[in-house]
């Protein structure tokens, strides 16, 4: 499964001009997106839910709100290069605050709403932000609790909040700023906005910290603009399409997507909380779906769970067999036309699409590896998921599958304005205009991130003869057994996730004789299975400790082992009584595993498992 790619001295792609001929795009800074929205003057730019009703925001409303906030920031003495933080869930005010700061040359610092007070204080202190926009009273209280540790002097709330007396002079309602400003940018602000250059710093985005302290990646206007120019080439993006903005805007992928779609005239419907996403799909009925693999995994798990019992399972299995027979045509971009396909689509596939609103034309996945098996399952339904790949430091897209160039199992062809090469040890190296300036206040780490001008991604991969990039795993997450064999955990974990009974798996075994699986179950499915199997339990701890449950997960792992090399096979399974979430620190805010945190949390069980295995195998 893991193979060190051969050294490549020839980089793939070499164009350095990000205003590409034939794109129709003249985008040099993020401010150009604001002006494009203003000039298009659409009746609907955004949608947001207010009192249970989806309300449109027109271009004129949006631009007036941005102008008001920008004017206030200038009145407060915010100047070019000053940092302005944004802490909140996805909503129109988030983007309004972002554009207002960018227009006057300020540097926006997005902060995840799920972070603790101490984590928030670190980012505010490290960035030196003096102004912060917060969404709710909860977020306001969180910032208030750490205010003495920061340089923040002004807080702006998106919600209409009754401020406590001690904050009366420090806090301002954002609605007051949006409604009291000019209808359009005043001449001075517009001149300032148009004077911003591609090399000017636009944002400091703190990495989610899977392996240590978060670092602030410095991205310029030109970094992000160059990436936006190229990332959607091959996609038919045009006014009238609708997308749901639910991936946290504090993450570079979500922000890049929203910037790109706004520039193309796509309407953004804001969903602040991911638990509301299923209802939002049904109400908004989007035509574009951009999600992380976790969302696609949940749809798969829900479908598998619902397709239980006779005759549902028989019909479902038959439909999948029809889909598999037509998969080559689907992956080539075609639409099957046989009678069996039409029947399978009517009985099964269309029902899954209806759960997403029934109108999605384009499916895109990013933020983490999708998993080939999951991509193939969707292909059997007639859905091509266009998987992409990138990092915060590359603004973010490095490669992406498109309707024109699509190869399942890869992350697509490399962006037309980037160069990529594979180092001797298999690491993916990148060079081009969307590669970041460096880490904020960390010159040594910035220097270590590059090798002769090439950014070291930290990912292992290879490029095939047709120019498609494949990513094996994170370099730091490769497991090296005591026998010297390398195991890439992510592909194995993605295979395990195909079982509806598996919530989040973690492969462990670094410096051990063999690998094992630590599994957080999908408790909704497991509990239903236990009840139908006559297994009594009073707690999750009692449930996962039941011998029949252990046998169940042993069988799941053994099925996966059939497709693994001998040194990759998982010899033991630990089933834990906990969910892995960002709230309890097991996942990052972008739902990536925090392996060190998880392994440390279950250190006792892991050590006991390996000690038991050693005792069993002892002579």
C-alpha positions as CSV (number, residue, x, y, z in Angstrom):
1,X,0.0,0.0,0.0
2,X,2.8,2.4,0.8
3,X,5.5,3.0,-1.8
4,X,8.2,5.6,-1.9
5,X,7.8,7.5,-5.1
6,X,10.7,7.7,-7.5
7,X,12.7,10.9,-7.5
8,X,11.4,13.4,-10.0
9,X,13.7,16.1,-11.2
10,X,11.1,17.3,-13.7
11,X,8.4,19.5,-12.1
12,X,4.9,19.2,-13.5
13,X,3.4,22.5,-14.8
14,X,5.5,25.6,-14.9
15,X,3.1,28.6,-15.7
16,X,3.8,31.4,-13.2
17,X,1.1,33.8,-14.6
18,X,-2.1,33.6,-12.6
19,X,-4.2,35.7,-14.9
20,X,-4.4,32.9,-17.5
21,X,-5.4,33.6,-21.1
22,X,-8.9,32.5,-21.9
23,X,-10.2,32.4,-18.3
24,X,-12.0,35.7,-18.5
25,X,-10.7,36.5,-15.1
26,X,-8.7,39.6,-14.1
27,X,-8.2,38.8,-10.5
28,X,-5.1,40.1,-8.7
29,X,-6.3,40.8,-5.2
30,X,-9.2,39.6,-3.0
31,X,-10.6,43.1,-3.2
32,X,-11.3,42.5,-6.9
33,X,-13.9,39.9,-5.8
34,X,-15.8,42.6,-3.8
35,X,-15.8,44.9,-6.9
36,X,-17.0,42.0,-9.1
37,X,-19.9,41.4,-6.8
38,X,-20.7,45.1,-6.7
39,X,-20.6,45.5,-10.5
40,X,-22.7,42.4,-11.1
41,X,-25.4,43.9,-8.8
42,X,-27.4,40.7,-8.4
43,X,-30.6,40.5,-6.5
44,X,-29.3,37.5,-4.6
45,X,-25.7,37.2,-3.4
46,X,-26.3,35.3,-0.2
47,X,-29.1,33.6,1.7
48,X,-29.4,33.3,5.5
49,X,-32.1,31.9,7.7
50,X,-33.9,34.4,9.9
51,X,-36.9,33.5,12.1
52,X,-37.2,30.2,10.2
53,X,-37.3,31.8,6.7
54,X,-34.5,32.0,4.2
55,X,-33.9,35.6,3.4
56,X,-31.9,36.8,0.4
57,X,-29.2,39.5,0.6
58,X,-28.7,41.5,-2.6
59,X,-25.4,42.9,-3.9
60,X,-26.4,46.4,-2.9
61,X,-27.2,45.3,0.7
62,X,-24.0,43.4,0.9
63,X,-21.8,46.2,-0.4
64,X,-23.6,48.8,1.8
65,X,-22.9,46.6,4.9
66,X,-19.2,46.2,3.9
67,X,-18.9,49.9,3.3
68,X,-20.3,50.7,6.8
69,X,-18.0,48.3,8.6
70,X,-14.9,49.4,6.6
71,X,-15.7,53.0,7.5
72,X,-16.0,52.2,11.2
73,X,-12.7,50.3,11.1
74,X,-11.0,53.3,9.6
75,X,-12.6,55.6,12.2
76,X,-11.2,53.4,14.9
77,X,-7.7,53.9,13.5
78,X,-7.3,50.5,11.8
79,X,-4.6,50.9,9.1
80,X,-3.0,48.8,6.5
81,X,-1.2,45.8,8.0
82,X,-3.2,45.9,11.3
83,X,-4.7,42.6,12.3
84,X,-8.5,42.1,12.7
85,X,-9.8,38.8,14.1
86,X,-13.1,37.1,13.3
87,X,-14.5,34.5,15.6
88,X,-17.8,33.0,14.6
89,X,-19.8,30.5,12.7
90,X,-20.6,30.8,9.0
91,X,-23.0,33.7,8.4
92,X,-23.2,36.8,6.1
93,X,-21.6,39.0,8.8
94,X,-18.5,36.8,8.7
95,X,-17.8,37.6,5.1
96,X,-18.9,41.2,5.5
97,X,-16.3,41.7,8.3
98,X,-13.7,39.9,6.2
99,X,-14.2,42.1,3.1
100,X,-14.4,45.3,5.2
101,X,-10.9,44.5,6.7
102,X,-9.4,43.5,3.4
103,X,-10.6,46.6,1.6
104,X,-8.7,48.9,3.9
105,X,-5.6,46.8,3.8
106,X,-6.0,45.2,7.2
107,X,-5.0,41.5,7.8
108,X,-7.8,39.2,8.9
109,X,-7.2,36.5,11.5
110,X,-9.9,33.8,11.4
111,X,-10.4,31.9,14.7
112,X,-12.4,28.6,15.0
113,X,-15.5,29.1,17.1
114,X,-14.9,25.7,18.7
115,X,-11.6,26.6,20.3
116,X,-11.2,27.1,24.0
117,X,-10.5,30.5,25.6
118,X,-6.8,29.7,26.1
119,X,-6.4,28.7,22.4
120,X,-8.3,31.8,21.3
121,X,-6.1,33.9,23.6
122,X,-2.9,32.4,22.0
123,X,-4.0,33.3,18.5
124,X,-5.1,36.8,19.5
125,X,-1.9,37.4,21.4
126,X,0.4,35.9,18.7
127,X,-1.2,37.9,15.9
128,X,-1.4,41.1,17.8
129,X,-5.1,41.7,16.8
130,X,-6.6,44.8,18.4
131,X,-10.2,44.4,16.9
132,X,-12.3,41.2,17.0
133,X,-15.7,40.4,15.5
134,X,-17.6,37.7,17.5
135,X,-20.8,36.0,16.5
136,X,-22.7,35.2,19.8
137,X,-22.8,36.1,23.4
138,X,-21.1,32.8,24.2
139,X,-18.1,33.8,22.0
140,X,-18.1,37.3,23.5
141,X,-17.9,35.8,27.0
142,X,-15.1,33.6,25.9
143,X,-13.1,36.5,24.6
144,X,-13.9,38.6,27.7
145,X,-12.5,35.8,29.9
146,X,-9.1,36.1,28.2
147,X,-9.1,39.8,27.3
148,X,-6.3,40.8,29.7
149,X,-4.0,38.3,27.9
150,X,-4.5,40.0,24.5
151,X,-4.1,43.4,22.9
152,X,-7.8,43.5,21.8
153,X,-9.4,46.9,22.5
154,X,-12.6,46.7,20.5
155,X,-15.2,43.8,20.2
156,X,-17.9,43.8,17.6
157,X,-20.9,41.4,18.0
158,X,-22.8,39.9,15.1
159,X,-25.8,39.0,17.3
160,X,-27.9,41.7,19.0
161,X,-26.5,41.4,22.5
162,X,-27.2,43.3,25.7
163,X,-23.7,44.1,26.7
164,X,-22.7,43.8,30.4
165,X,-21.9,47.1,32.0
166,X,-18.1,46.4,32.2
167,X,-18.1,46.0,28.4
168,X,-20.3,48.9,27.5
169,X,-17.4,51.0,26.1
170,X,-15.6,48.1,24.5
171,X,-18.4,46.5,22.5
172,X,-20.3,47.5,19.4
173,X,-23.2,45.9,17.6
174,X,-22.2,45.0,14.0
175,X,-25.7,45.8,12.8
176,X,-25.2,49.5,13.8
177,X,-22.0,49.6,11.7
178,X,-23.7,48.0,8.7
179,X,-26.7,50.2,8.8
180,X,-25.2,53.6,9.6
181,X,-22.5,53.7,7.0
182,X,-22.5,55.0,3.4
183,X,-24.5,53.2,0.7
184,X,-21.2,52.7,-1.3
185,X,-17.6,53.0,-0.5
186,X,-16.5,56.5,0.1
187,X,-13.8,57.7,-2.4
188,X,-10.9,57.4,0.0
189,X,-11.8,53.9,1.0
190,X,-12.3,52.8,-2.6
191,X,-9.0,54.3,-3.6
192,X,-7.3,52.5,-0.7
193,X,-9.0,49.2,-1.7
194,X,-7.8,49.5,-5.3
195,X,-4.3,50.4,-4.2
196,X,-3.8,47.1,-2.4
197,X,-1.1,45.0,-4.2
198,X,-0.9,41.3,-4.8
199,X,2.1,41.1,-2.4
200,X,0.3,42.7,0.4
201,X,-0.6,40.4,3.3
202,X,-4.3,39.5,3.4
203,X,-4.7,37.0,6.2
204,X,-3.0,34.9,8.9
205,X,-4.5,31.5,9.1
206,X,-3.6,29.4,12.0
207,X,-3.1,25.7,11.3
208,X,-5.4,23.4,13.2
209,X,-2.5,21.8,15.1
210,X,-2.7,18.0,14.6
211,X,0.8,17.6,15.9
212,X,1.6,20.6,18.0
213,X,1.1,24.3,18.6
214,X,-0.7,26.1,15.8
215,X,1.3,28.3,13.5
216,X,0.0,31.3,11.6
217,X,0.4,30.9,7.8
218,X,0.8,34.3,6.1
219,X,-1.2,34.4,2.8
220,X,-1.0,37.5,0.5
221,X,-3.8,38.8,-1.7
222,X,-1.8,37.5,-4.7
223,X,-1.4,34.0,-3.1
224,X,-5.2,33.6,-2.7
225,X,-6.1,35.4,-5.9
226,X,-3.8,33.2,-8.0
227,X,-5.3,30.1,-6.6
228,X,-8.9,31.2,-7.1
229,X,-8.1,32.0,-10.7
230,X,-7.1,28.4,-11.5
231,X,-9.0,26.2,-9.0
232,X,-12.3,26.1,-10.8
233,X,-11.0,25.9,-14.4
234,X,-12.9,23.0,-16.0
235,X,-16.0,23.6,-13.8
236,X,-19.0,25.3,-15.3
237,X,-19.5,28.0,-12.6
238,X,-22.0,30.7,-13.4
239,X,-24.6,33.0,-11.8
240,X,-27.8,31.2,-10.7
241,X,-26.1,28.3,-9.0
242,X,-26.4,27.8,-5.2
243,X,-24.0,26.4,-2.7
244,X,-24.2,25.9,1.1
245,X,-21.5,27.5,3.1
246,X,-21.1,25.2,6.1
247,X,-17.4,24.3,6.3
248,X,-15.9,26.6,8.9
249,X,-14.7,29.8,7.3
250,X,-11.8,29.8,9.7
251,X,-10.3,27.1,7.5
252,X,-8.6,28.1,4.2
253,X,-10.6,25.6,2.1
254,X,-14.0,27.0,3.0
255,X,-12.8,30.6,2.7
256,X,-11.3,29.9,-0.7
257,X,-14.5,28.2,-1.9
258,X,-16.7,31.1,-0.8
259,X,-14.4,33.6,-2.4
260,X,-14.3,31.7,-5.6
261,X,-18.1,31.1,-5.8
262,X,-18.9,34.7,-5.0
263,X,-16.5,35.8,-7.8
264,X,-18.4,33.5,-10.2
265,X,-21.8,34.8,-9.1
266,X,-22.8,31.6,-7.2
267,X,-25.3,32.3,-4.4
268,X,-24.1,31.3,-0.9
269,X,-26.5,29.9,1.6
270,X,-25.0,30.1,5.1
271,X,-25.5,27.1,7.6
272,X,-23.8,28.1,10.9
273,X,-24.0,24.7,12.5
274,X,-23.2,21.4,10.8
275,X,-26.0,19.6,12.7
276,X,-28.5,21.7,10.7
277,X,-26.9,20.6,7.4
278,X,-29.4,17.8,6.5
279,X,-32.4,20.2,6.8
280,X,-30.5,23.0,5.0
281,X,-29.9,20.6,2.0
282,X,-33.7,20.0,1.8
283,X,-34.7,23.6,2.2
284,X,-32.0,25.3,0.0
285,X,-31.7,22.5,-2.6
286,X,-28.2,23.5,-3.7
287,X,-26.7,22.9,-7.1
288,X,-23.1,22.6,-5.8
289,X,-21.9,20.5,-2.9
290,X,-18.4,21.2,-1.5
291,X,-17.7,19.1,1.6
292,X,-15.0,17.3,3.6
293,X,-14.9,13.5,3.4
294,X,-16.6,13.2,6.8
295,X,-19.8,14.5,5.3
296,X,-19.7,12.0,2.4
297,X,-18.9,9.3,4.9
298,X,-22.0,10.1,7.0
299,X,-24.2,10.0,3.9
300,X,-22.8,6.5,3.1
301,X,-23.2,5.3,6.7
302,X,-26.8,6.5,6.8
303,X,-27.6,4.9,3.5
304,X,-26.2,1.6,4.6
305,X,-28.1,1.7,7.9
306,X,-31.4,2.4,6.1
307,X,-30.9,-0.4,3.6
308,X,-31.5,-3.1,6.1
309,X,-34.0,-6.0,6.1
310,X,-35.9,-7.6,3.3
311,X,-36.7,-6.5,0.7
312,X,-34.7,-3.2,1.1
313,X,-31.4,-4.9,1.2
314,X,-32.0,-7.0,-1.8
315,X,-33.1,-4.0,-3.9
316,X,-30.2,-2.0,-2.7
317,X,-27.7,-4.7,-3.5
318,X,-29.2,-5.1,-6.9
319,X,-29.1,-1.4,-7.6
320,X,-25.4,-1.3,-6.6
321,X,-24.6,-4.1,-9.0
322,X,-26.3,-2.1,-11.8
323,X,-24.2,0.9,-10.8
324,X,-21.0,-1.0,-10.8
325,X,-21.7,-2.3,-14.3
326,X,-22.1,1.4,-15.4
327,X,-19.3,2.8,-13.3
328,X,-16.8,3.3,-16.2
329,X,-19.3,5.4,-18.1
330,X,-20.1,7.5,-15.0
331,X,-16.4,8.1,-14.2
332,X,-15.9,9.2,-17.8
333,X,-18.6,11.8,-17.3
334,X,-21.4,10.0,-19.1
335,X,-25.0,9.3,-18.1
336,X,-26.2,5.6,-18.4
337,X,-29.3,5.2,-20.4
338,X,-30.2,1.5,-20.0
339,X,-33.5,0.4,-18.6
340,X,-31.9,-1.3,-15.6
341,X,-30.0,1.9,-14.7
342,X,-33.2,4.0,-15.0
343,X,-35.0,1.6,-12.6
344,X,-32.1,1.5,-10.1
345,X,-31.9,5.3,-10.2
346,X,-35.6,5.6,-9.6
347,X,-35.8,3.0,-6.7
348,X,-32.5,3.8,-4.9
349,X,-30.1,6.4,-6.3
350,X,-32.5,9.3,-6.7
351,X,-33.6,8.8,-3.1
352,X,-30.1,9.4,-1.9
353,X,-29.8,12.5,-4.1
354,X,-33.2,13.8,-2.7
355,X,-31.6,13.8,0.8
356,X,-29.2,16.4,-0.7
357,X,-32.0,18.5,-2.1
358,X,-32.2,16.6,-5.4
359,X,-30.5,19.3,-7.6
360,X,-26.7,19.0,-6.9
361,X,-24.8,19.0,-10.2
362,X,-21.2,19.3,-8.9
363,X,-19.7,17.4,-6.0
364,X,-16.3,18.4,-4.7
365,X,-14.3,17.0,-1.7
366,X,-11.3,18.4,0.0
367,X,-9.7,18.9,3.4
368,X,-8.7,15.3,3.9
369,X,-8.3,12.1,1.8
370,X,-11.7,10.9,0.5
371,X,-10.8,7.2,0.2
372,X,-10.9,5.3,-3.1
373,X,-13.6,2.9,-2.0
374,X,-15.9,5.7,-0.9
375,X,-15.4,7.5,-4.2
376,X,-16.3,4.3,-6.1
377,X,-19.4,3.8,-4.0
378,X,-20.6,7.2,-5.0
379,X,-19.7,6.5,-8.6
380,X,-22.1,3.5,-8.6
381,X,-24.8,6.0,-7.7
382,X,-24.0,8.1,-10.7
383,X,-22.1,10.7,-8.6
384,X,-18.6,11.8,-9.5
385,X,-16.9,13.4,-6.5
386,X,-14.2,15.7,-7.7
387,X,-11.5,15.2,-5.0
388,X,-8.9,17.9,-4.6
389,X,-5.8,18.4,-2.5
390,X,-4.0,21.3,-0.9
391,X,-2.7,22.9,2.3
392,X,-3.2,26.1,4.2
393,X,0.3,27.1,3.1
394,X,-0.6,26.8,-0.6
395,X,-3.8,28.9,-0.5
396,X,-4.9,26.0,-0.6
397,X,-5.4,24.0,-3.8
398,X,-2.5,22.1,-5.4
399,X,-4.4,19.6,-7.5
400,X,-8.1,18.8,-8.2
401,X,-10.2,16.5,-10.3
402,X,-12.5,18.3,-12.7
403,X,-15.3,17.2,-15.0
404,X,-12.8,17.5,-17.9
405,X,-9.9,15.7,-16.2
406,X,-11.0,13.1,-13.6
407,X,-9.3,10.0,-12.3
408,X,-10.6,8.2,-9.3
409,X,-8.1,7.3,-6.7
410,X,-6.1,10.5,-7.4
411,X,-6.5,14.1,-6.3
412,X,-6.4,15.2,-10.0
413,X,-4.1,17.1,-12.1
414,X,-1.8,19.8,-10.7
415,X,-3.0,23.4,-10.9
416,X,-2.0,25.2,-14.1
417,X,0.1,27.8,-12.3
418,X,2.0,25.6,-10.0
419,X,5.0,23.3,-10.2
420,X,5.2,20.0,-8.3
421,X,8.0,17.5,-8.0
422,X,8.5,14.4,-5.9
423,X,11.6,14.3,-3.6
424,X,13.8,11.3,-3.2
425,X,11.9,10.2,0.0
426,X,8.5,10.6,-1.8
427,X,7.6,14.0,-0.3
428,X,5.5,16.3,-2.5
429,X,7.2,19.6,-3.2
430,X,5.4,22.7,-4.5
431,X,6.5,26.0,-6.1
432,X,4.4,28.8,-7.5
433,X,2.5,32.1,-6.8
434,X,0.0,30.6,-4.3
435,X,2.7,29.3,-1.9
436,X,2.6,31.3,1.3
437,X,5.1,34.0,2.5
438,X,5.9,32.1,5.7
439,X,4.8,31.6,9.3
440,X,4.0,34.7,11.3
441,X,6.8,35.5,13.8
442,X,8.5,32.2,13.1
443,X,11.5,32.8,10.7
444,X,13.2,29.5,11.6
445,X,10.1,27.4,10.9
446,X,9.6,29.3,7.7
447,X,13.1,28.5,6.6
448,X,12.7,24.8,7.5
449,X,9.5,24.7,5.4
450,X,11.4,25.2,2.1
451,X,14.0,23.3,0.2
452,X,15.8,25.5,-2.3
453,X,12.6,27.5,-3.0
454,X,10.3,24.5,-3.0
455,X,7.7,24.2,-0.2
456,X,7.8,20.9,1.6
457,X,4.2,19.7,2.0
458,X,4.9,17.0,4.5
459,X,2.8,14.6,2.3
460,X,4.0,11.5,0.5
461,X,2.8,11.0,-3.1
462,X,3.5,10.3,-6.7
463,X,2.6,11.6,-10.2
464,X,1.5,9.2,-12.9
465,X,2.4,9.3,-16.6
466,X,-0.7,11.4,-17.4
467,X,0.0,14.0,-14.7
468,X,-2.4,12.9,-12.0
469,X,-1.2,13.4,-8.5
470,X,-1.8,10.7,-5.8
471,X,-1.3,11.3,-2.1
472,X,-0.5,8.4,0.2
473,X,-0.4,9.9,3.6
474,X,1.2,12.5,5.8
475,X,4.9,12.0,6.1
476,X,4.8,12.4,9.9
477,X,1.9,10.0,10.3
478,X,3.5,7.0,8.5
479,X,3.9,4.2,11.0
480,X,7.3,2.5,11.0
481,X,7.1,-0.9,12.7
482,X,10.0,-2.2,14.8
483,X,10.8,-4.4,11.8
484,X,11.4,-1.3,9.6
485,X,8.3,-1.6,7.5
486,X,6.3,1.6,6.7
487,X,2.5,1.6,7.0
488,X,0.3,4.4,5.7
489,X,-2.6,4.6,8.1
490,X,-5.1,6.8,6.2
491,X,-5.9,4.3,3.4
492,X,-6.6,1.6,5.9
493,X,-8.7,3.9,8.1
494,X,-10.7,4.9,5.0
495,X,-11.4,1.2,4.2
496,X,-12.6,0.7,7.8
497,X,-15.0,3.6,7.6
498,X,-16.9,1.8,4.9
499,X,-18.4,-0.3,7.7
500,X,-21.5,1.4,9.0
501,X,-20.5,0.1,12.5
502,X,-17.3,2.1,12.4
503,X,-17.4,5.7,13.5
504,X,-13.7,6.8,13.6
505,X,-10.8,4.4,13.3
506,X,-7.2,5.1,14.3
507,X,-4.4,2.8,13.2
508,X,-1.6,2.5,15.7
509,X,1.7,0.7,15.9
510,X,4.7,3.0,15.4
511,X,7.9,1.4,16.7
512,X,5.8,-1.7,17.6
513,X,6.1,-5.2,16.0
514,X,2.7,-4.9,14.4
515,X,-0.2,-2.5,13.8
516,X,-3.6,-2.5,15.6
517,X,-6.8,-0.6,15.2
518,X,-8.4,1.6,17.8
519,X,-12.1,2.2,16.9
520,X,-14.7,4.6,18.1
521,X,-17.9,2.9,16.9
522,X,-20.9,4.5,15.1
523,X,-22.9,4.1,18.3
524,X,-26.4,4.6,16.6
525,X,-25.8,1.6,14.4
526,X,-24.0,-0.5,17.1
527,X,-26.7,0.1,19.7
528,X,-29.4,-0.9,17.2
529,X,-27.4,-4.0,16.3
530,X,-27.0,-4.9,20.0
531,X,-30.8,-4.6,20.7
532,X,-31.6,-6.7,17.7
533,X,-29.1,-9.3,18.8
534,X,-30.5,-9.5,22.3
535,X,-27.5,-7.9,24.0
536,X,-28.4,-6.0,27.1
537,X,-26.3,-3.0,28.2
538,X,-26.6,0.0,30.5
539,X,-23.7,2.1,29.2
540,X,-21.4,2.4,26.3
541,X,-18.6,1.0,28.3
542,X,-20.6,-2.1,29.0
543,X,-21.6,-2.3,25.4
544,X,-18.1,-2.2,23.8
545,X,-16.8,-4.6,26.5
546,X,-19.3,-7.3,25.5
547,X,-17.6,-10.4,23.9
548,X,-20.0,-10.4,20.9
549,X,-19.2,-6.8,20.2
550,X,-15.5,-7.5,20.3
551,X,-16.1,-10.4,17.9
552,X,-18.1,-8.1,15.6
553,X,-15.2,-5.6,15.2
554,X,-12.6,-8.4,15.0
555,X,-14.6,-9.7,11.9
556,X,-14.7,-6.2,10.4
557,X,-10.9,-5.8,10.8
558,X,-10.3,-9.3,9.4
559,X,-12.2,-8.5,6.3
560,X,-10.0,-5.4,5.8
561,X,-6.9,-7.6,6.4
562,X,-7.7,-9.6,3.3
563,X,-6.6,-6.7,1.1
564,X,-3.5,-5.7,3.1
565,X,0.1,-6.8,2.8
566,X,1.4,-9.1,5.5
567,X,3.2,-6.4,7.4
568,X,0.2,-4.1,7.3
569,X,-2.3,-6.5,8.8
570,X,-4.0,-5.4,12.0
571,X,-3.4,-8.0,14.7
572,X,-5.6,-6.5,17.5
573,X,-8.6,-4.2,17.9
574,X,-9.5,-1.8,20.8
575,X,-13.1,-0.7,20.8
576,X,-13.5,2.5,22.9
577,X,-16.7,3.8,24.5
578,X,-16.2,7.3,23.3
579,X,-17.0,9.5,20.3
580,X,-14.1,11.3,18.7
581,X,-15.1,14.9,18.2
582,X,-13.5,18.3,17.9
583,X,-15.2,19.3,21.2
584,X,-13.3,16.6,23.2
585,X,-10.0,17.3,21.3
586,X,-9.8,14.1,19.4
587,X,-10.4,15.8,16.1
588,X,-9.3,19.2,14.8
589,X,-12.0,21.8,13.9
590,X,-11.7,20.5,10.4
591,X,-12.4,16.9,11.6
592,X,-8.9,15.5,11.1
593,X,-7.5,13.1,13.7
594,X,-5.3,14.3,16.4
595,X,-3.4,11.1,16.6
596,X,-1.1,12.1,19.5
597,X,-4.0,13.2,21.6
598,X,-5.9,9.9,21.0
599,X,-2.9,7.7,21.5
600,X,-2.1,9.5,24.8
601,X,-5.7,9.3,26.0
602,X,-5.7,5.5,25.5
603,X,-2.1,4.9,26.4
604,X,-3.0,2.4,29.2
605,X,-5.2,0.3,26.9
606,X,-2.7,0.4,24.1
607,X,0.2,-0.7,26.3
608,X,-1.9,-3.5,27.9
609,X,-2.9,-4.7,24.4
610,X,0.7,-5.0,23.2
611,X,1.8,-6.5,26.5
612,X,-0.9,-9.2,26.2
613,X,0.1,-9.9,22.6
614,X,3.8,-10.2,23.6
615,X,2.8,-12.6,26.4
616,X,0.8,-14.8,24.1
617,X,3.6,-15.0,21.5
618,X,6.4,-15.5,24.1
619,X,8.2,-18.9,23.9
